[in-house]
Amino acid sequence: MEISRRDVGLAFAIFVIGYVFNSRFWLLFLNDLDPFAGFVVYYIVLYGGLFTLSRLDLIVFAPKVNDIQGTIGLVLMWFGFQATIGWSNPYVQYVTTGSFSGASVLYFQCEDGISWQFVTQILGIGNIELAWVLAFAVVPAIVALLGLTLVGGKVKVGNLQ
């Protein structure tokens, strides 16, 4: 497996995006917005992030993927990105209300929710601040890097064609 500077750059960008856009400051800022303003900010972040990553040549908007392996890779890259800018997870509930109680099960049924679940339940990380960095910066960066290696054909998974 060969990982290029571009691959590492994408993983690092996903890490930074996850760290910034899941910080206590950012979540409390979003919590003060009405739903329309929050939606507008979300889409500014979504498209701004995709545009910036594309301009930095870290992602390509229309990759030519014609096999199962590449498709899985694209899904993993999307998962990594969405886990960094999705704000529907129990950690958001904790930051905005001070408690995990009352968090809907739906918070676990999205990229950022399942990343939080993986870190806190599967890995057993109980320290909230460590779990925050792992769930919304480290795990998405690793998943995106794996996805990029699959899309680029740097890793072959059996006979997936």
N, C-alpha and C positions, 0 to 999 in steps of 0.2 A: 504494500500500500504506500503510495506516495502522496504526501500532503504538501501543497504548494503554499507560497506566501498569500496568495489570493484566498485559499481555503481558510488559512489561519486568520486572515483579515476579516472574512465573513463571520467566523466564530467570535472574534473579538468584538466586532460591531454588534452582534446579537447580544453578547454579554453586556456591553455598555448600554444599549437600548433597554435591556431588561433591568439593569441596575437603576438607571435614571427614571424610567417610566413606571417603576414599582416602588419608588422611594416614598416614605411617609409624607414628605412635602407634596409630591405630585398627587398622591391619592387624596389627601385632604383638600388640595386645590380642586380636583375634579368633584369631590363631594359637595363643594360649595356652589357648583354650577347647576342650573336647571337642566332638565333632560335634553332640550334642544341644543343649548350651548355645549353640553358635554358631548353630544353626538357630533357636533361640528368639530370640536377639538379632537375627538377620536379619529375622525376621517382626515383631518389635517395631519395628525401623527401617522396614520396608516399610509396615506399616499406620499407624504413627505419622506417617511422612512424608506418606502420602496423606491421613490425617485432618487434619493440620496445614495442608497445602496447600489442602484443601477449606475449612477454617475461615477461612483467610485470603482465601477467594474467589479463589484462583489457579487452581484446577481445579474441575471439576464431575464428580461421580461418574457421573452418567448423562446425558451429553449426547445430545441428539436429533440423531443423524447418520444421514442417509438417502441419502447419495450417495458416490461413490468418493472424491471430493476430501476430504470430512470423515473418511472411514475412514482414508485415508492420513495425514491430520493426526493422528488419534488414535494411529495406529501410531508416528508420529514422536515424539509427546509421550511415549508409553510407552518408546520407545527412549531418549530423553533421560533419563528418570527411572531406568530400569534400568541405564544406563551409569554412573550415579552410585552405585548401591548394589550392583552386582554385583561379587563379589570372586573371579572366576574368570578372571584374565587374567595375562599374563606379568609385569606389574609386581608383582603379589602374590607371584609366585614369586621375584622379585628381592628384594623387601623381606624376605620370610620366610626365604630361604635364602642370599641374597647373590649369586645367580647366575641368569641366564636359562636356562642349560642344563638340559635335562630338562623344560622347560615343554611340556605336552601341546598338540597342535594344537587340542584341544577348547577351550583357553583363548582361542583366536581366534574361536571359533564362537558367540559371544554378544555382547550389546551392548557391554559394557566391553572385551571382547577385540578386537572389530572397530574400536572407537574407538582403542584402543592401536595396532593395526596401521595404521590410517589415519594417525595422527600420526607414528609412527616410520618406517613404510615408504613411504607415499605422500608425506607432507610432508617426510620425511627428517630429522625432528628427532632429533638424537643426544644432546642433553642430557637426562638422565633426569628431572631435577626439572622442567624446562620441559615435557617430554613428559607428565609426570604431571598437571600443571595443565591443559594443553591437552586431553588425552584424557579426563579425568574431571571437568572443570569447564566449560571453554570450549566444546568440541564438543557435549556434551550440552545445554548452555544454548542454543546456536544451533539445534540440531535441534529441541528442545522449542518454541522460539519460532516456528520455521517451521511446526511441527505445529499450534500454537495459531492461527496466522494462517490456515492451511488450514481448520481446524474452524470458525473464526469467519467464514469467507467473505470475509476481507479480501484474500486473494490468490486469483485465479481461474487455474486451470491448464487452459488450452484449453477443451475442451468436456466435461470429466469430470463426469458426472452420475450 
